[in-house]
């Protein structure tokens, strides 16, 4: 697959979003990612962004993230896995409507 360059226009009013928790939902024609910010020591999270993509884009995202993590680790060292609390930081929901 040949790559091509595209020009990306980022509006000056677009604010960055920080997320430390994500929920993933999918159905036959899309994956939806709900990016959340969970407050420390509080059983509450605030939705920060919702992004829906096609299944083929989701598969491409997995590949890009895998390569990016490998590149990061070759530059900065292995990312140590955090101890997982009782509640996981990723929730998968299927068959939503």
Secondary structure, 3 states (H helix, E strand, C coil): CCCCCCCCCCCCCCCCCCCCEEEEEEECCEEEEEEEEECCCCCCEEEEEEEEECHHHHHHHHHHHHHHHHHHHHHHCCCCCCCCCCCCCEEEEECCC
